[in-house]
């Protein structure tokens, strides 16, 4: 008797959930989209790993309407001097593109750039001696480039202009 009651409740719950899923608009984005984006754009290695795992299974995240497009390291080499920075650039692109799409870019830009730098330093940690030093220097250069120049086109003139009264 108990199994029939549990089965009946389970079937009813499943039917209710299916009805809700079918009645929701197809274009509705889950309400936790910003939370998911934030979890994939932190400075930790766990955040980086979670992002790359999710990227490998993009179809699982279709309801979120994420922009997975990337130009990798833009006009810079993806693997400068043989250092594999490509995956770091891909995650950085994800953060920029998706936070811009939801109008939250400025509020999250510094963290996305910091996560990029942390990713690059993790790449460099795999080297030793002078090679590690060269990698870290290259990572710093890439970080500085996005930190300074990685801005929205609308903000570019204001950010590029020197402060009032500055001597050129």
Secondary structure by P-SEA (a helix, b strand, c coil): caaaaaaaaaaaaaaaaaaaaaaccccccccaaaaaaaaaccccaaaaaaaaaaaaacccccccccccccccccccccccccccaaaaaaaaaaaaaaaaaaccccccaaaaaaaaaaaaaaaacccccaaaaaaaaaaaaaaaaaaccccccccccccccccccccc
